[in-house]
């Protein structure tokens, strides 16, 4: 059963009642950022959980708060309400230590009108005192409260059993999305499954707006405020070639400017998403041009060996487009020479103009990232390269380079054999790498060249 067809269990409640802690406990790993600061969760966070033999799609939501629709908290509440609308079961959390607040009573009344099955959770009910405090929750009219402590794991086993009993049988789970198109069978090291794509960039570059545009819905909280996204949020979409697992991440600032512990956790989650991705879309605000932090992120993508597409967002607000694009391309050519020829797509995520060119560019660079060159073809090129430019002298003796083979793709990685090959200067390595990139059409992806020397049996004699 695909994740879209699993029973949906939504965790809801006012801010700081422990929803994300409960989400992590049920998913079985630290997936959502947890902090004592209220309102850390802003976008819906999804994960799969196995509860008493039943797989469910678990959704962590932002805290329910009364606020005007056009404010940040109003947008957060609208996102949480849309999650509740698709739920097969709602886990409504309250803080047993704080007792029943007017906000709890207000949203409990709202939940009763949504015609969704609700399981009342009295969280932070450690020990007997917490259990007694949880009994106050009867007044909410949502049935018998289940007392537990997500932080300490108390009562989680009972909760799993309750969820498994209340969700609909597998054959009755309603279908929410069209069937996934079948993709082509992978080759080489390609794992089965969707293409893993991460959206990375500085704060306020338009990453979440881009994700919403690709999905065609207001899935992520967006607005003029910088740093709205605090956690890495994964969603699934489809194009003509199959499924894409897309991750939107928090904005990444210079390390020296990251002050709060919460922001450090957000950046760590972004870097982790980058490492798990196959292709990374680096979103740049075209009105500001290429910042040094953008280049630092680009270098990190190259070091991790990921394919990359540069996305110039807010292109509709650029006045002199030709001059701006030339300046940006020149800066990338000089500062990201390790991934020369990186594809650049211009668009406006807000209006949707040009966004249709992004996923084809992602698919194209993904194919290059997976490309392989036959050993025969590779060594014919290698012989020509040696004739055009002989290996240099090292300690008065010329290096003897013998042959080359590709040891892996993802990214393309080549192994060069020869006497004292490990002493090859970086300048000659760059000559070979650039030749590989140009001859075998590998623009925009990292190309690795490893060296292995052969031992001379008469050297010690």
N, C-alpha and C positions, 0 to 999 in steps of 0.2 A: 504494500500500500504506500503510495507516495505521501509526502508530508502534507500536501494540499488536501488530502482526503482523510487525514486523521481527525479524531475528535478534538475539538478546540477547547482548551481550558484556560480561562482568563483570570489573572490575579488583579483585583481592583481594591481600591480603598483610598483614604486620604493620605497625604504625604507622611513619610517617616514612620509607618506602622510595620515596616519590615517586609515589604512585598518582594524586593530584589533578593534579600537574604533567603526568603522562602523559595523563590524561583531557582536560585543556585542550588539549594538543598534538593529540590525535586529533580532538576536536570542532572545533578550528580557532579557538577564541577563549578568552579568560580567563573561564570560566564558573564554575569552582569556586574557592573561596578557598584560597590556598596560603600556608603559613607554615613557618618552620623549627621551630616548636613542634610536638612530636608530638601526635597525636590531635585535630587541628583538625577533620577530617571526622567527623561523628557520624551523620548520616542519609544514606541513599542519594541520590546526585545523578545525575540522568538527562539525557542529551542525545542528539541524533542526529549521526552522523558518516557522511561519504561516503568510503569506502575502496576504491580501485581500481574505482570505478563501482558499488559495492554500498553501499546504505544500511543502517546497523546502529543498534540501540538500545544505547547505551553507558551503563553504570552504574558510577559510582564509589562505593566502599563504605568504611565505617569500618575502621580497622585491626583485624585479628584478634588478640585477646588472651585469655589464660586468666583468667577471672573468674567469680565466683558469678553465677547468673542474675538475682538481684534487685538487683545493683549496676548503676551506669551503664554500666561497660565490658561487663558481661554482656549488657545490653540492646542495646548497640551491636553486640556479636558476633552476637546472635540476628538482628538486622537484616541483617548481612552474610551470614550463613548462608542466610537466606531468599532473598537475591538469587542466591547460587550455585545454589540449588535450581532456579531458573528459567532458568539460563544455557544458551545453545547453545555458548558457548566461554568459558572462564575464563582471564584473563591473570593468572598468579600472579607477583607482583613480589617480588624480593629486592633488597637493597642490595649491589652488587658490592664497594663499598669496605669494607663492614663484614664481608664474608665470610658464611658460613652460620652462623646462630645456632640455638640449640636451639628457639626459637619457629618459625623457618623450617622446620626438620625436622619439628616436631610438626604444623604445619598442612599441610605437603606430604603427610604420611602421611594426615591427615584428608581432604584433597582426593582422594587416590587412591581412597578408599572411596566417593566421591560419584557415581562413574560419569558424570562430565562431562568432555568434552574439555578439556585444559589445555595452555596454551602458557606455558612458563617464561620470564619476563623478568628479565634481570639488568640492573637500572637503575643509573644513576650510574657507567657503565663508560666514562668519558671516556679516550680515548687507548689506547695499547697495554697499559699497566699494568692498566687497568680490564678490558680484554678478557681478559687472562690470569687475572685474579681471577674473572671470570665462569665460567671453566671448572670451578671448584670446585662449581658448582651441579649438575653431572652426578650428584653423590652423592645428590641428592634423589629420584632415580628418576622424574622427570617428563619425560624426554627431553632433547633438545639445547637448552641455554639460548640465548636470543637476547640478545646484548649490545647495549645502547643507552644513550643519555643523553637522557632526556625534556627536561631543562632546556636542553640545547644543540641538540636536534634530530638528534643523531647516531643513525642506525639506524632512524629512524621510517619511512622509505620501505620498508625491508625488513619492518618489523612490519606495515604496512598490507597488503603483499602476502601475508604469512602468514595474517593474519586473513581476508582475502578467500577464500583457498584452503580454510580450515578450517570456515568457517560453512556451514550447509546451503544448498542451492539455494533460490531464492525460493519456488518452488512447494511446497517441503517444510517451510517454516518453520511450526511448529505455531501454531495459533490459541490465544491465551490469554484473550481476552475476547469477550463477545458483540459483534455488529456495532453500530456506533453508530447511534442513531436519527437520522433525517433531520430537520434543523431547518427552520424556515420561511426562505424566501428573504429576504435583507436588503433594506432600503430606505435611501434617502438615502445617508449616508456609511458605512453599516455594512459592514465588511469581511467577506468570507466566512471561515468558520472558527468555532472555539469562542468562547464568552464568556470573556473574560480576567478572572479574579477573584483578588484578593490578600487575604490575611489579615494584618492589621497590628495592633500593640499593644505595650504595655509588656512587659517580661520577666515570665514566670510568670502571664500573664493566661489561659492555657489555649488558645493558638492551635493548637499541635500536637495536643492532645487533641481539639479541634474537628475538625481535618482527619481524624484517625483515625476519629472518629465518623461523619463524612460518607462516608468510604470504606468503613467497615465492616471495617477491618483495622488492625493495628498497624503502619502504614507509617512513622510518625515516632517517634523516641525521646521518651518523656515521663517525667516524674517530678517529685518535689517540688522538685528543684534549679532555681533560676532560671537562665535563659540557656542551656538545653540546645541549642536550635537556633542554629547559628552561620552558616548559609548559607541562601539562598533556595532552597527545594525545590519544584519544579513537578510536579504529578501531574494526571491526567485522570480526570474522573468524568462521569456522565450523569444528567440528570433527565428529566422528562416532555417537556421542550422541546428537548433536544439535548445537545450536548457542552459541558463547562465545563473550561477549563484553569485549575487552581487552584494558587496559589503560597503556601506557608507561609514566613514570614519570621522573622528573628531579632528579639528584643525590642529596642525603641528606648528608651533612657534619655536623660536630660538630657545635652546635649553636655558640660557641665562635669564630669559624672560618668564620661564615657567616657575611660578612661585608656590601656588597652592598644591597640596598633596593630591587633591581631586584631579587637577589638570595633569599632574604627572601620571596618574593612573589612566587618564584618557589618552595621553600620548602613547603610553605603553600598549594600550589596546590597539591603537592605530598601527603601531609598528608590528605587533603580532599579526594583525590582519594582512599587512603587506607581506610578511613572511609566508603566510598560508596561501597567498594568491598565486595565480599563474600569470595573469596580465594585470598591470596597474595603470589606471588612468590618473595622471597627475594634472589636477585642475588648477589653472592659473587665471587670475583676474587680468584680462587683457587690457583693461584701462590703467592698470598699475605697472604692467610690464613684468619682466622676469626679475624676481627678487633673489637675493643670495640664499634665502631659506628654501626657495623653490629648487635651486641648484643642489643644495645639500640633500633635499629629499630625492632628487634625481640620482645623485651619486649613491644614496642608500639603496635605491631600487636596483642600480647596476651591481652593487656589491652583493646583493642578495640573489642576483642572477635572474631577475624577473623581466619579462617583456613589458614594454611601456608605450603608452600613447599620451602625447601632450594634448590637453584639452584647453583651448583658449576660450574661456567663458566671457560673457558680457560683451560679445563682439558687436552687438547692435549699438553700444555706447561709445565705440571707438570712432574718432573723427577721421583721421588719415590712416586708413586700413593698410594700404600698401607699405607706407613707411613703418608702421607699427609691426607688421608681420616680418618685414625684412630685418628690423632691429632685433626682434625676438629670435628669429632663426639664426642670425649671426651670433647672438649670445649663446644659444644652445650649441652651435657648431664648435665654438671655442671652449666652452666650459663643460660640455658633456661629450667630449670627443670619444669616450669609451663606448658610446652607443650612437655613433655617427649615423645620420640618416633616420633619426627617430621620427615617426609619423606625427604630424601636427594637424589637429582638427579645430576649426573655428565655428562657434555657434553661440546662441543665446538660450540658456536653459530656461530663462523666465518666459520668453515668447515661444520657445520650441524651434526657432529658425535654425536649421543646420544640424540639429541633434541627430537626425536620421543618418548622418555620415559617421557617427561615432562607433556604433557596434560593428559595421563592416570593417572599419579600420582595426578594431580590436581583434576580429576574427582573422584578418590578414596577418597581423603581427604575431598572433598565436600560432599560425601555420609556420611562419618563419622560425619561431622559437622552437618548434618541434622538428625542424628540417634535419635531414641526414644527407650526407654526401658519400657516394661509394668510394671505396679505398682506391680503386683504379683511377677514377676521375680525379680524386684528390691528389694522387702522387704524380699524375701527368702535369697538373697545375704546379705542384711543388718543384718538379724538375725545371719547369720554365722560370719559376720564381728564383731559383738558385742561379740560373744562367744570367738572368737580368741583373741580379745583385748578389754577388758572392758573399758567403758568410764572412764576418770580420776576423781579424787576427786577435787572438787572446794569448798573452805571454809569448808573443813572437810566433805562434803556430796557428794555422787556420783551422777553424772548427770544421769537422766533417759531419754534416747532417745527412742522414741516410734515407729515412722515409717517415711518413706521417699517416695516422689513421684517426678516424672519429670514434671516440670511446662512448659518447652519449649525446643525447639532445637535451633540451629543456634545462639550460640553454645549450647551444651547440658547443661541444667541448672536444678539442683535438689533442692528440698526444704525438709529440715529435721525438724521434729516436736519433741518436747520433753520438759520436765520440765527443765527450765533454760537452754535451748539449746543454747540461744544466748551467754552463757558464755563458750562455748566449746573452748578449747585452739587451737591455730593454728596448733600445731603438730598433734592433733587428726584429724583435718580437712584435713591435708595433707594425713594422713593415709587413710581416707575414699575416698578422691579424687583419690589417686593412685590405690586404690582397684577398684573403678569404672572404671578407665581408662583401667586397665589390664583385668578385668573380662568381660567387655562388649565391648572390642576392640575399644577403642577411642584414638589411638595414634595421637600425633601431632596436637590436637585441644584443645583450652581452655575448661576446665570443671569447671562450676560454682557450688558452694554449698552455698545455702542460709539457714539461721537458723531462726526458729520461736519457741519461748518458749510458753508453756501453763501456765496460771496463776493458782497458788494454792489458792483455795477459802478460806482455813483456815490459810493462811500465816499471815494475819493481826490480827487474833483472838488469 
